[in-house]
Amino acid sequence: MAGHSKWANIKHKKARQDKKRGKIFSKLVKKITSAARRGGGDPEINPELRVYVDKAKDANMPKENIERAIKKGTGDLEGVTYTDFRYEAYGPGGVAFLMEGSTDNRNRTVAEIRHIFDKGGGNLGESGCVSWMFHSQGVISLSSDDVDDADEVLMVALEHGAEDIEQEDGVLTVTTTPETFADVRDALTEAGHDNFMSDEVTKLAENTLAPELSTVRKNMKLIETLEDHDDIEEFYHNLELSDEVAEAIDAEL
């Protein structure tokens, strides 16, 4: 988790700097639609949907937008039909990338993503070439400055199914299985520990790469481009920053 924490700190700092309301709404609408399509339109029995509805409310998304996205996912509202996708690729220096999302035109999306990697010094790979490197896990991060009693966070999290909790670099990180993520998140929120730095079911790399600064910069430029692609809902990589490179990158942000 050490490498993940370093990357998360930098990623969240940059996210705060680059936050764009329209882009956030667009991504959340697609996540809500996809979640409703997979698990139904009732947030009470669809934990994935509940998480994204809560995120949409936190982002002040209008209620009608949320309801429309759910109805589109359940088929109760006519509109564009989306299909889920997963693409795998290598970035500069052999960094592994796994991308997931939904699209109304798979041919267009794969062509655009292939172009992004070709231009960014990487290449789109075959199915299965990097997915084996990643495992799904719920991750909830809180700043230590916002937590008065770390033992209470530990107790609440473990009682509701968390796998582990650790503190490093001023960040308290709770890890869960994908299945228990929503229950742990809800329990922490009810206990008043809801000022999350991040809260998501993500994929963590089994093996990481810590390349030199020039290669890290190339991959970060590629990451920025992927973040701006409307069809990509989530992407994962095995890039890790050494202490020296992390300090250099952090100073640039």
N, C-alpha and C positions, 0 to 999 in steps of 0.2 A: 504493500500500500504506500510505501514511501515515495516511489516515483509518481504514483497516481496523485498523491497529495501535492507534490510540487507542481505538477502540471495543472491540477485543479485550481490551486491558488492563483496561478498566472491566468488561467482561462477565465476564472470568475472576475478577476480585476479587469480583464479586457472586455468581458461581457457587459460589465457595468458601464464601461466607457462607450461601447458601441451599440448600446441598447436602442432598438428602433421599434416603436409601438406597432406599426403596420406589419413588420416582419414577424414579430412575436404573435400577433393575432393570426396571421396566415398559417404559421406553423401549428399553432394550437388548434385551429379549426380542422386541419388535416389529421392531427393526432386524435381529436375527439371523434371525427368521422370514422377513422380506421378502428379505433377502440370499440365504437358502437357496432360496427360491422362484424367484428370478431366475437364480441361477448354480449351483445344486446344493449338496448338503450336505457336500462335502469341502473343508475350509478350505485344504488344500494346493493345490487347483486353482481355488479361488474366493477371490481376494484380498479382495473386499469382505467376505465372511463371515469371513475370517481376522482382519481388523482388528477387527470387532465382537466376535468370540470373545475376542481378546486384551483388549479393553476390559472385557468381562464378567469375565474372570479377574482383571484389575487391580482391579475393583470387588468382588472376593471373592464373585461369584455362584456358588452351588453348581453343581457339574458336571452334576448331573441336570437342573437348570433349563436349562442351555445345550443339552444333548442333546435335551430335550423341545422346545425352541424350533426347533431344526434339523429335527427329525422333523415338526413341524407344518408347516414351510415346504415340505418335500419331499413332503408328503402321506402320510408313513409313520405319522402319528398322527392319529386322528380329533379333530376339534375345530372351532372357529369358522373359517370361511373369510374371509380378509381380501383386499381388493382395494386396489391402490395408487391414490392420488389426487394431483392437483396443483391448487391454487387460487391465484388471483392477485387482488391487492387494492391499494387505496390507503389509507394512514393519514392522520392529520392533517397538513396542509401539503403533501399530494401525495406523501408518502414511499411508495415502491413496496415491496410485500411479495409474496414468492413462497413458498408453503407446500406441503410434500410430506409424505406419510405413508401410512398404511393404515387401513382401517376395515372393520368387518363390517356397517355400515349407512350407505351413502353419503348417503342422504337426511337422516338425523339429523345426520351430520357437517357437511354443507354448511349446514344450517339453523343449527347452533351457531356455525359460523365467521362466517356472515353476521351473526348477532346480536352477536358479539364486535366486529366492525368497526362496525356501526351504533351500538352503545353507546359505542365508543371514538372516535367522530368521523371514521370512515373509511367505506369502502364496498367491497363485494366486486365485482370486475370480471369482464370477459369473458375467456375463454381467449385468451392471447397478448398481453394488454394490457401486461404488464410483463416477461414472461419473456425478451423480446428484450434487456433491459437487463443480463442476468446471463450469466456464462460459468463453466463448471465448472473447478475447480482444486484440487489438493491443497495443503494448507497445514500445515506443521509448525512450531510455535513453541517456542523454548527461552529461558529466562532467561539473559542474558549471565553472570550470577553463577554459573550451573551449568556453564558451558563454559570449560574451561581453555585450549583451543586451538581458536579459531574457524576457523583454516586447515584443521585436520583435519576439522571438520564440513563445511566447504566441499568438501574433496577427496572425502570419503566420499559426500556427497550427489550431487555432480556425476557421480561414477563410476557411480552407480546410476540416473541418469536425471533428476536434479533440473533444473529450468529456471533457477532463480536462487536466490540467498541474499543477504539484506541485514540490517543491524543498525540498529536505531533505538529510541530510548527504552528502552534496556536489554533489548530483545527481539531475538533472532536468529530470523529468519523464512526458512524454506526453502519454496520453491514448486515444485510438480511438476505434471505432467499427471495426470488421474484414473487413467490406465493405469499410470503408474510410481509412484504414491503408495505402494502397499504395499511395493514393492521398496526404495524409499528409506527408508521407516519401519523396515523390518526391518534394513536395513544400519546405520542409526544406532543401533538397539537393540543389535545385535551388537557395535558399536564402543564401547558403554558410554554413548552419549548418548541415554538413554531417559527422562530426567526432563522429559517434554514438558509445556509449559503447555497446549498443545492439539495435536491431530493429527487431521485430518479432511479428507475431500473435501467441499468446500463450493462455493458459488456466490458469486462476487464481482461487484459492480455495475460496469458500464462507466461510468456517470454517477452521481454522488452528490449529495445535498442536505444543506446545513448550515443548518438553520433556527434561529430564535431559541430561547432557553432554554425558554420556555413551551410551544412546539410540541414540543421535544425531550422534555420531561416527559410530554406526552400520548402520544407515541409509545412512550416507555419503559414507561408503564403498560399500553399495548396489548401490548407485547412480553412483559411479565410474564404477562399473561393467556394469550397464545399458548403460552408455555413450560409452562403448567400443563395444557394440553389433551392428553388421553391419546392422541388419534389423530394428532396432528401430531408427526412424527419430526424434521423439520428445517424451519426457515423462514429466509428470507433477506430483507434489506432494503437500501436504498441510503441509509440515514441516516448522515451523517457529522457528527462533532462538531468545531466550531471549537475552538481552544486555550482560549478564554475559557469556552465552554460546557463543555468537557471538565473543566476545573479545577473549575467549579461543581458539576457532577454527581459528580465524584470525591470532593469534600469531603462530599457528602451520603451517600455509601455507607459 
